[in-house]
Amino acid sequence: MGLLSVLIFLPLVFGILILAMPKSLNAWFKYISLAVSLVQLAIASYMYYHFKTGDAFAGVNQLSQYQWLENLNWIRLDVGQFGVLQIDYLLGVDGFSIGLIWLSALVMLVATLSSWEIKTNLKGYFALFLLLNTAIVGVFCALDLFLFYIFYELMLLPLYFLIGMWGGVRREYASIKFFLYTLFGSVFMLLVIAGLYLSVIDPVTGNHTFNMVYAMNPANYIDGSIFNSLSNAEIFGFPARTVGFIVVFIAFAIKVPVFPFHTWLPDAHVEAPTPISLILAGILLKVGGYGIIRIAYGIFPEAAMSLSFWMGLLGVISIIYGAMAALAQRDLKRLVAYSSVSHMGFVLLGIASLTSEGLNGAMMQMISHGFLSVMLFFIVGVIYTRVHDRDIYNFRGLANKMPVFTGFVMIAFFASLGLPGFSAFIAEAFTLIGAFSSQTLNGLLPRWMAMFGTLGILLGAGYLLWTLQRMFFGKFRVKKEEWKLALTDVNAREIMVLVPLAAMALVLGIMPSIAFNVMSSSVNQFLLMFK
């Protein structure tokens, strides 16, 4: 068993162990989950440190160019005229996935520490939590479309119950809405995966295959098949590959989420318990961005190029709409949720530019937003745990009562609005540079998109600085008298969570090469498909 398999299935093994343990030992469940998360982070850190960079290890068309590769025969079934049904247990990482795997390990550790606030049905909670951990890591490691789809769908089940059972007042509505939105996109994506299976052959065995890497190489497509780039196959009068791209894009755009597929996000975030909000913002949104790059753009490059203008436009709309919606919020958690829509719009704009700067910026934005959104939602959770209220207008002058907490809030807010020296500044700057230069380099995006994208940064400063001024400065005042005793400063556990998140935002802002050196070779090789 390779490192990737250990990384994926370690949480599942201990989740089953928790289910087998008696309830009398429920005090141990959180410590078991914490130990699993620490081991995962150690493995992910080892892999990131030993990840080999350079053109020899970058690429999308050859299995040998993926590292820590695990390739085992999983399912072989004789299906008559279609030969042998071939599904492989195929895992591997490249510059696109290794950073997201490390981010996932860190976010799951933070979410585990945040789960200390969960007091009811600990056995069910931590078993589902660890199952979700397995599904998330599996998505970023899978290189077989069928295996990817299993992990992708597996995320839905634990999230549905974690929101629906441990969430807020409207938790059932939020969990059902999230489940139906995501299922709607992924069901149609399954049809595209089936079409790709019938179109792609394994050059070694000659069988049809779900191999994601082979699906990226035009040489492996069968002449006349529905998704062969040289065929004239149509679906409802439209080119089959264009339809395939749109279907896959929508499935992942729901996860990002991109306007107008974003409406599940505020409800899910507001009703989810704090640890699950951290996972939704820190990891789940990145699954959408990763899927757009790896599958939508990677397998349908010519369709992606022809529709890049519309992808960029959706990115710009998401940036501005998300920021303006955040400006209108009174609920602090809902404000942070809408800010995620705005920040993830930069990811789509960078991808649509199909420039090295834009794509590197989009990847950096996913990693940066992972740290910062987790920090922001944890900050909301600190206040909510103490007084069970998130209304911005119910607080004033919290800096007088919670000075250390306010220091972390200022770091998170200034980093999120793109202050130089923090990771978000690097990410957004590269994304906008890529979008601005796209017209010159490949003619895909007009320059006005980059110009309008900058409005998102200005609006972000507006809602974050207003919130900081309204809640934390001035004379200390709260809605209820009993809150004055409840609003204590951050404790040791909360500091343990906030310090590494703040440190990562600062380190990546000062030394972005830590991420760029790992990503750039894979990005440059990926862009060769669009020449």
C-alpha positions in Angstrom: 0.0 0.0 0.0 1.4 3.3 -1.1 1.5 6.7 0.7 -1.6 8.0 -1.1 -3.7 5.0 -0.1 -2.6 5.4 3.6 -3.5 9.1 3.3 -6.9 8.3 1.9 -8.0 5.3 4.0 -6.5 6.0 7.4 -9.5 8.1 8.4 -11.9 5.5 7.2 -10.2 2.8 9.2 -10.4 4.8 12.4 -14.0 6.0 11.6 -15.0 2.3 11.6 -13.1 1.8 14.8 -15.0 4.7 16.4 -18.3 3.0 15.4 -17.2 -0.2 17.0 -16.2 1.5 20.3 -18.8 1.7 23.1 -20.4 5.1 23.9 -18.8 5.1 27.3 -15.5 5.9 25.5 -16.9 8.9 23.6 -14.4 11.2 25.3 -11.7 9.5 23.2 -13.4 10.0 19.8 -12.0 13.6 19.4 -8.5 12.5 20.3 -8.6 9.7 17.8 -9.7 12.1 15.1 -7.0 14.5 16.2 -4.3 11.8 16.0 -5.5 10.8 12.5 -5.4 14.4 11.3 -1.9 14.9 12.7 -0.7 11.8 10.9 -2.3 12.9 7.7 -0.7 16.3 7.9 2.7 14.7 8.6 2.3 12.5 5.5 1.1 15.4 3.3 4.0 17.5 4.5 6.5 14.8 3.7 5.1 14.4 0.2 5.0 18.2 -0.4 8.7 18.5 0.8 9.8 15.6 -1.4 7.7 16.6 -4.4 10.0 16.7 -7.5 9.7 19.8 -9.6 10.8 20.5 -13.1 9.6 19.7 -16.6 10.5 16.0 -16.3 7.8 15.7 -13.7 5.1 18.0 -15.1 2.4 17.1 -17.6 -1.0 15.7 -18.2 -0.6 13.1 -20.9 1.6 10.4 -19.5 1.1 8.4 -16.3 4.9 8.4 -15.6 4.7 12.2 -15.1 2.6 11.8 -11.9 4.3 11.1 -8.6 3.5 8.5 -5.9 1.6 6.7 -8.6 -0.5 3.6 -7.6 -2.0 1.7 -10.4 -3.9 -1.6 -9.7 -6.4 -3.6 -11.6 -9.7 -3.1 -9.8 -12.5 -4.2 -12.0 -12.3 -6.3 -15.2 -15.6 -7.4 -16.6 -16.3 -8.9 -20.1 -19.1 -6.9 -21.6 -19.4 -8.5 -25.0 -19.2 -6.2 -28.0 -17.5 -3.5 -25.9 -14.7 -5.8 -24.9 -13.6 -5.7 -21.3 -14.9 -3.1 -18.8 -11.7 -1.7 -17.3 -11.7 0.3 -14.0 -8.4 0.9 -12.3 -7.5 1.9 -8.8 -5.3 4.7 -10.1 -3.9 7.4 -7.8 -1.2 10.0 -8.4 -0.4 13.7 -7.7 1.1 16.5 -9.7 1.6 20.3 -9.2 -2.2 20.9 -9.3 -3.1 18.4 -6.6 -0.2 18.3 -4.1 -0.8 21.8 -2.7 -4.6 21.1 -2.3 -3.8 17.8 -0.6 -1.6 19.6 2.0 -4.3 22.3 2.4 -6.9 19.6 3.0 -4.8 17.9 5.7 -4.3 21.2 7.5 -8.0 22.2 7.2 -9.1 18.8 8.5 -6.8 19.2 11.5 -8.2 22.7 12.2 -11.8 21.4 11.8 -11.0 18.6 14.3 -9.8 21.1 16.9 -12.9 23.1 16.2 -15.1 20.0 16.7 -14.4 20.2 20.5 -17.6 22.3 20.6 -19.7 19.4 19.5 -21.4 17.9 22.5 -24.1 15.5 21.2 -23.9 12.1 19.5 -20.1 12.2 19.3 -19.8 8.7 17.8 -22.0 9.5 14.8 -20.3 12.9 14.3 -16.7 11.8 14.3 -17.5 8.7 12.2 -19.1 10.9 9.5 -16.3 13.4 9.9 -13.6 10.8 9.2 -15.6 9.4 6.3 -15.7 12.9 4.8 -11.9 13.2 5.3 -11.4 10.0 3.2 -13.7 11.3 0.4 -12.0 14.7 0.2 -8.4 13.4 0.0 -9.5 10.7 -2.5 -10.9 13.3 -4.9 -7.5 15.1 -5.2 -5.6 11.8 -5.6 -7.9 9.9 -8.1 -6.7 9.7 -11.7 -9.5 7.3 -12.8 -12.8 9.0 -13.7 -14.9 6.3 -12.1 -12.8 6.3 -8.9 -13.0 10.2 -8.9 -16.7 10.1 -9.2 -17.0 7.7 -6.3 -15.0 9.9 -4.0 -16.8 13.0 -5.3 -20.3 11.6 -4.6 -19.1 10.1 -1.3 -18.6 13.6 0.1 -22.3 14.3 -0.2 -23.5 11.7 2.3 -21.5 12.8 5.4 -22.0 16.5 4.6 -25.7 16.0 4.4 -25.9 14.4 7.8 -23.3 16.7 9.4 -25.2 19.8 8.4 -28.7 18.2 8.9 -28.0 16.8 12.3 -25.6 19.2 14.0 -26.5 22.4 12.2 -28.6 25.4 13.2 -32.3 26.1 13.3 -32.9 25.6 9.5 -30.4 22.8 9.2 -32.8 20.4 7.4 -33.6 22.9 4.7 -29.9 23.8 4.2 -28.7 20.2 4.0 -31.4 19.1 1.5 -30.7 22.2 -0.7 -27.0 21.5 -0.7 -27.6 17.8 -1.4 -30.0 18.4 -4.3 -27.9 21.2 -5.9 -24.7 19.0 -5.9 -26.5 15.8 -7.0 -28.2 17.7 -9.9 -24.8 18.5 -11.4 -23.0 15.3 -10.7 -25.8 13.0 -12.1 -25.4 14.6 -15.5 -21.6 14.5 -15.2 -21.9 10.7 -14.8 -23.4 10.6 -18.4 -20.4 12.5 -19.7 -18.0 10.1 -17.9 -19.9 7.2 -19.5 -19.5 8.8 -22.9 -15.8 9.3 -22.3 -15.4 5.7 -21.4 -16.9 4.6 -24.7 -14.6 7.1 -26.5 -11.2 6.4 -24.9 -9.0 3.3 -25.1 -6.1 2.2 -23.0 -3.1 2.2 -25.4 -1.6 -0.7 -23.5 -4.5 -3.1 -23.1 -6.7 -1.8 -26.0 -9.8 -1.8 -23.7 -12.1 1.1 -23.1 -11.0 3.0 -20.0 -12.0 5.6 -17.4 -8.4 6.6 -17.1 -8.4 10.4 -16.7 -4.9 10.9 -18.0 -5.6 8.9 -21.2 -8.8 11.0 -21.7 -6.6 14.1 -21.9 -4.6 12.7 -24.8 -6.3 13.0 -28.2 -4.3 10.0 -29.5 -6.3 7.7 -27.2 -9.7 8.5 -28.7 -11.6 6.0 -30.9 -12.3 7.3 -34.4 -16.0 8.3 -34.7 -16.7 8.1 -31.0 -19.0 10.7 -29.5 -16.2 12.7 -27.7 -13.5 12.3 -30.3 -12.3 15.9 -31.0 -12.1 15.1 -34.8 -15.6 13.7 -35.0 -18.8 15.6 -35.9 -20.9 13.9 -33.2 -23.7 16.1 -31.9 -26.1 16.1 -28.9 -29.3 18.1 -29.5 -27.8 19.8 -32.4 -24.7 21.0 -30.6 -21.1 19.6 -30.8 -20.8 16.7 -28.4 -17.6 17.9 -26.8 -19.0 21.4 -26.2 -22.1 19.8 -24.5 -19.7 17.6 -22.5 -17.7 20.6 -21.3 -20.7 22.6 -20.3 -22.2 19.7 -18.3 -19.0 19.0 -16.5 -18.4 22.7 -15.9 -21.8 23.2 -14.4 -21.3 20.2 -12.1 -18.1 21.8 -10.7 -19.3 25.4 -10.9 -22.0 24.4 -8.3 -19.2 23.4 -6.0 -17.1 26.5 -6.5 -19.7 28.1 -6.4 -20.1 30.3 -9.4 -23.0 32.8 -10.0 -25.8 31.8 -10.5 -25.2 28.4 -9.0 -24.2 29.8 -5.6 -27.5 30.0 -3.7 -26.9 26.9 -1.6 -23.7 28.3 -0.1 -25.0 31.0 2.3 -27.7 28.7 3.6 -25.3 25.8 4.1 -22.6 28.0 5.8 -25.1 29.7 8.1 -26.7 26.5 9.3 -23.6 24.3 9.4 -21.7 23.9 12.7 -18.4 25.8 12.7 -16.1 22.7 11.9 -18.2 21.9 8.8 -18.3 25.6 7.7 -14.4 25.4 7.8 -14.5 22.3 5.5 -17.0 23.8 3.1 -15.1 27.0 2.6 -11.6 25.7 3.0 -11.8 22.5 0.9 -15.1 21.8 -0.8 -15.0 25.0 -2.9 -11.5 24.0 -4.0 -12.8 20.6 -5.3 -14.9 22.6 -7.7 -12.0 24.7 -9.0 -9.8 21.6 -9.2 -12.4 19.7 -11.2 -12.8 22.6 -13.7 -9.0 22.6 -14.3 -8.4 18.8 -14.2 -11.5 17.5 -16.0 -13.5 20.3 -17.8 -10.4 22.2 -19.2 -8.1 19.1 -19.2 -10.3 16.8 -21.2 -12.2 19.4 -23.4 -9.5 22.0 -24.2 -10.9 23.1 -27.5 -14.4 23.6 -26.0 -12.9 25.4 -23.1 -11.1 27.9 -25.4 -14.2 28.6 -27.4 -16.2 29.3 -24.3 -13.4 31.1 -22.2 -15.0 34.5 -22.7 -18.2 33.3 -21.0 -16.2 31.6 -18.3 -14.3 34.8 -17.6 -17.6 36.8 -17.6 -19.1 34.4 -15.0 -15.9 35.0 -13.0 -16.2 38.8 -13.1 -20.0 38.6 -12.2 -19.2 36.3 -9.3 -16.5 38.7 -8.0 -18.7 41.8 -8.1 -22.0 40.1 -7.1 -20.5 38.2 -4.2 -18.8 41.4 -2.9 -22.0 43.5 -3.2 -24.1 40.8 -1.5 -21.5 40.7 1.3 -21.9 44.5 1.7 -25.7 44.0 2.4 -25.3 41.4 5.2 -25.9 41.8 8.9 -25.1 38.2 9.8 -21.3 37.9 10.1 -21.3 34.3 8.9 -23.4 35.1 5.8 -21.1 38.0 5.0 -18.1 35.7 5.0 -20.0 33.2 2.9 -20.7 35.8 0.2 -17.1 36.9 0.3 -16.2 33.4 -0.7 -18.3 33.7 -3.8 -16.4 36.9 -4.7 -12.9 35.4 -3.9 -13.6 32.2 -5.9 -14.6 34.4 -8.9 -11.0 35.3 -9.2 -10.2 31.6 -9.6 -12.5 31.2 -12.5 -11.2 34.4 -14.1 -7.6 33.2 -13.8 -8.5 29.8 -15.3 -10.4 31.4 -18.2 -7.4 33.5 -19.1 -5.4 30.4 -20.0 -2.2 32.2 -19.2 0.6 31.0 -17.0 0.2 34.0 -14.7 -3.6 33.6 -14.5 -3.6 29.8 -13.9 -0.8 30.1 -11.3 -2.8 32.9 -9.7 -6.0 30.8 -9.7 -4.2 27.9 -7.9 -2.6 30.3 -5.4 -6.0 31.9 -4.8 -7.5 28.5 -4.0 -4.8 27.7 -1.5 -4.8 31.2 0.0 -8.6 31.3 0.3 -8.4 27.9 1.9 -6.4 29.3 4.8 -8.1 32.7 5.1 -11.7 31.4 4.8 -11.1 28.8 7.5 -9.6 31.6 9.7 -12.6 33.9 9.0 -15.2 31.2 9.8 -13.3 30.1 12.9 -13.4 33.7 14.0 -17.2 33.8 13.6 -17.4 30.5 15.5 -15.4 32.0 18.4 -18.1 34.7 18.9 -21.0 32.4 18.2 -19.8 29.8 20.7 -19.8 32.4 23.5 -23.1 34.3 22.9 -24.9 32.3 20.1 -25.4 35.5 18.1 -23.7 36.7 14.8 -25.6 40.0 14.1 -22.9 42.6 13.4 -25.2 45.4 14.9 -25.3 43.6 18.2 -21.6 44.2 19.0 -19.4 47.3 19.4 -15.9 47.8 20.7 -15.0 44.2 21.1 -11.3 45.2 21.0 -11.6 46.5 24.5 -12.8 43.2 25.8 -11.0 40.7 23.5 -7.7 42.3 22.4 -5.9 39.2 21.3 -8.9 38.0 19.4 -9.1 41.4 17.7 -5.5 41.1 16.6 -6.3 37.8 14.8 -9.4 39.4 13.3 -7.4 42.3 11.9 -4.8 39.9 10.3 -7.6 37.8 8.7 -9.5 40.9 7.4 -6.5 42.7 6.0 -5.2 39.5 4.4 -8.6 38.8 2.8 -8.9 42.2 1.3 -5.6 41.7 -0.5 -3.1 43.8 1.5 0.4 43.5 0.2 2.5 41.0 2.2 -0.3 38.5 2.4 -1.1 35.5 0.2 -4.4 36.9 -1.2 -2.5 39.9 -2.7 -0.2 37.6 -4.6 -3.0 35.4 -5.8 -5.3 38.2 -6.9 -2.5 40.2 -8.5 -1.4 37.3 -10.6 -5.0 36.4 -11.6 -5.6 40.0 -12.7 -2.3 40.1 -14.6 -3.2 36.9 -16.4 -6.6 38.2 -17.3 -5.2 41.6 -18.4 -2.5 40.0 -20.6 -4.9 37.3 -22.1 -6.0 39.7 -24.9 -2.4 40.1 -26.0 -1.2 36.5 -25.5 -4.2 34.4 -26.8 -7.0 36.9 -27.5 -9.5 35.0 -25.2 -10.4 37.7 -22.6 -10.9 41.4 -23.2 -9.0 43.7 -20.8 -12.1 45.2 -19.3 -12.7 42.0 -17.5 -9.5 42.5 -15.5 -10.5 46.1 -14.9 -13.9 45.1 -13.5 -12.3 42.4 -11.5 -10.4 44.9 -9.5 -13.7 46.3 -8.2 -14.0 43.2 -6.2 -10.9 44.1 -4.2 -12.3 47.6 -3.6 -15.7 46.3 -2.5 -14.0 43.7 -0.3 -12.1 46.5 1.5 -15.5 48.1 2.0 -17.4 45.3 3.7 -14.4 44.0 5.7 -13.3 47.4 7.0 -16.9 48.4 7.8 -17.3 45.2 9.8 -14.0 45.7 11.6 -15.0 49.3 12.5 -18.5 48.5 13.5 -17.8 45.4 15.7 -14.4 46.0 17.2 -13.7 49.7 17.6 -15.4 52.3 19.7 -16.9 52.0 23.2 -17.6 48.4 24.3 -21.3 47.7 24.0 -23.4 44.5 23.3 -27.1 43.8 23.0 -27.5 41.8 26.2 -26.0 42.4 29.6 -25.0 38.8 30.2 -22.9 38.8 27.0 -20.3 41.0 28.8 -19.2 38.1 31.0 -19.4 35.5 28.2 -17.2 37.4 25.7 -13.9 36.3 27.0 -10.7 36.4 24.9 -9.4 33.5 22.9 -8.2 30.4 24.8 -5.2 28.2 24.2 -7.0 25.8 21.8 -8.3 28.7 19.7 -4.9 30.3 19.6 -3.4 26.9 18.4 -5.9 27.1 15.5 -5.5 30.7 14.5 -1.7 31.1 14.7 -0.8 28.6 11.9 -3.5 29.9 9.7 -2.3 33.5 10.1 1.3 32.3 9.7 0.6 30.6 6.4 -1.2 33.6 4.9 1.9 35.7 5.8 4.5 33.2 4.7 2.8 32.6 1.3 2.6 36.4 0.9 6.3 37.0 1.5 7.6 33.8 -0.1 5.0 32.7 -2.8 7.7 30.6 -4.4 6.9 27.9 -1.9 3.7 27.3 -3.8 4.7 28.6 -7.3 7.8 26.3 -7.5 5.6 23.3 -7.1 2.8 24.4 -9.4 4.5 26.2 -12.3 5.9 23.2 -14.2 2.5 21.4 -14.2 0.7 24.7 -15.2 3.1 25.3 -18.1 2.8 21.8 -19.4 -1.0 21.9 -19.0 -1.1 25.1 -21.1 0.6 23.3 -24.0 -2.8 21.7 -24.8 -4.2 25.1 -25.7 -1.5 26.1 -28.2 
